[in-house]
């Protein structure tokens, strides 16, 4: 079943043809299993009925009724906007904080450097849950509950250690001679950061930016804890609440919402696949 | 300290005869911050340290009630930010608020006191750092003065400091955020494990007290806790291992099949198979939750329709057969997880050196041998760290469990947990639904020990660790 070598071409070979057919059957079965839930949810979102029981993968009379319902009867568009806003701010803030920290850690020697790196490594090993009550009470005191900025702060801060290590690992492979010669030419540390380091680390920054952008779309626990009003909900909470419990009365509305969220993100992911795989591999080498 | 550059204007140097013992300015700085620096003729630096000391005292005085000392000094009534913070951390309050006719009376809120105490403690550790710097600086400068007869003026010192400050200025926002939003909550989380903070001791009407290791002892001695913990812990491991292994081999298998020379349209197939990874996992999980809904879901219905089962299967709700739910979760997780490994391994396999295969072929290796002796070991070697990371993240995979089953089916023998609950979802339930904060915290510490040792071990094997000057 192996890969690299071309099979020897001795004309028609029955066993070989059978194997090829089997492989294609296998590929098709897996493709069906992979695609079925996707087609089913898309089909349901265009279906006529509202309940889960009558949902079908291929609707007989397609309608966009559920999309209209979703946009008029719930605050879906507001949730969408909230999530987009949080995702964008989080992305910019995280990329800035972790890149600048990684630059400093990778290029300079200073007191407490080793301590700082190890502290960050240890920090990221605690389950993020552990401090949630403390964050809740802290935000209660600072008036950051039910506030999007509060969420962004937690997202951005929580990922600093991991991302800093990741980017630092990447920068370690970028030759120091580049910024050293720039420094001899009289460039300041800030200039080196913006003119040399940032452009060179584009692949890893794309990965960090993408993961930071994605996090708020799918994170459930934190907004559940920190956000209380319906207007400030993020999509994860909004969608989850639509199909809470066993009855699933709003199932088709959920289906429509799921499609609206999944389509742009899936496209983004498939488009930026290359960077994601690079980033994940780099993360592994980082440890 | 940086080497002092001998500049044009040297301050009046003490003559060789009057060498001062460097301990003297250091001792002066112990009592009044910056005094040693003044003796060393570094006035601005001295002023800087002195102002910090003034600031600390001012914060303490203005946040406390030092104007009402007529009845003597009590930490609870008179203490400021630092002293009362300490008091709160140690006692966790002495007077609960009680319900009076006009509402709640004044009193202590143990958890607020605990958090303020931690913040005060963090500040104090920073201040101790500055204090130590202040003493050491006084000693070192004088020692150097005695040896080399040169002294750095404050201005030079500030310029040197500024040059070296770039790193710290850049790091300050990250440090502040990490301290408040990661470090402080983690310290809080660890400390809670040593208190009785739960639904029976909820502030503000009850006080929380320190109980030492009682919660840890309870976890391993009270049968109901021990039973739940063992059950959940074992399932967490089984889940983490099975979910990682199935996805790893599922991904490997599909990567090999698609990579086979017999398959045409590789890009087409790969794009299809990558979809489960690209679709936001929470959405796919909620879709599966409805697909496998016992009462109305299409899968149960389909099985009944084709006559395979007599009645609908309650995939996630059958408490008599919890293993159905467990197996279903692992299968669904395979759908979600195999594309990730497939994508990685495809990358690894295309980068493998083709000459090895040529050589193997000349030596007469069969296809199976090629795979097991060459492809598999090489792929395993380059994905092993990811395998371990994947294990660690599955160990804490809240989303899969919570969105599919919410921990169910219910298990009457468990304390606040269902049959598919893993540690992290159990903690979630203990915290948000049942307010057993102390036990949740004990569990978090145990998770940290497991994940922490795995990650640390994994990390020591990485390139960055071995080569790094870090």
Interface residues (C-beta under 8 A of the other chain):
Chain A: X1 X2 X3 X4 X5 X6 X7 X16 X19 X20 X23 X24 X26 X27 X30 X31 X33 X34 X35 X37 X38 X40 X41 X51 X52 X53 X55 X97 X98 X100 X101 X103 X104 X105 X108 X110 X113 X114 X116 X117 X120 X121 X122 X123 X125 X126 X127 X129 X130 X131 X132 X133 X134 X135 X137 X138 X141 X153 X154 X156 X157 X158 X160 X161 X164 X169 X172 X189 X214 X217 X218 X220 X221 X224 X225 X236 X239 X240 X243 X246 X248 X251 X254 X258 X261 X262 X265 X266 X269 X270 X273 X277 X280 X281 X283 X284 X285 X286 X287
Chain B: X111 X112 X115 X164 X166 X167 X168 X170 X171 X173 X174 X177 X178 X180 X181 X182 X183 X184 X185 X186 X188 X189 X190 X192 X254 X256 X257 X258 X259 X260 X261 X262 X263 X269 X271 X272 X273 X274 X275 X276 X277 X278 X279 X280 X281 X282 X283 X284 X286 X287 X288 X289 X290 X291 X293 X294 X295 X296 X297 X298 X301 X317 X335 X340 X343 X344 X347 X349 X352 X354 X357 X358 X361 X367 X368 X370 X371 X375 X383 X385 X386 X389 X396 X398 X399 X402 X403 X424 X427 X428 X431 X432 X437 X441 X444 X447 X448 X451 X452 X455 X456 X458 X459 X461 X462 X463 X464 X465 X468 X470
